[in-house]
């Protein structure tokens, strides 16, 4: 949680201040429980950002593109945007710009044009990268739920653009999983519900 430790003069790998189960957020004026909604949201945002790093590394082996951008470049931009949301949840005067939502929507729209119409759910898998994107999608949904919880708790004001961005993120990751299989020539399997 890099943003949480910004109050120190320099970044340290450990401070011993959290040994009793508390941490600080932006501003460093009071300690909060590591089990609080804010700490949980920050942790899950860190989790999705880190997992996207794994997706990015795996994608570089296949080098897929969407329009002029590689999947790796798309993922990297998402990671940058997640740091803004993380800072906002931590109480910094940061917020997601509406243009970031428009960017992610354009990517989803471009992917939809390359795919056959989606009429059902699909069983995850096909390729390793597709499966990783599906896992990332579920973590992104968890992050969205945790950030919504922080907003509902009312201790930190979360902007509507950040909430919209997180909602679109899981759609983007679902679309990237589908497109990865499509570009790999994989026919996806629908659940049988039997």
Buried (B, 14 or more C-beta within 10 A) or exposed (E): BEBBBBEEEEEEEEEEBBEEEBBBBBEBEEBBEBEBBBBBBBBBBBBBBEBBEBBBEBBEEBEBEBEEBBBBBBBBBBBEBBBBBBBBBBBBEBBBBEEBBEBBBEBBEBBBEEBEEEEEEBEBBBBEBBBBBBBBBBBBBBBBEBBBBBBEEEEBEBBEBBBBBBBBBBBBBBBBBBBBBBBBEBEBEEEEEE
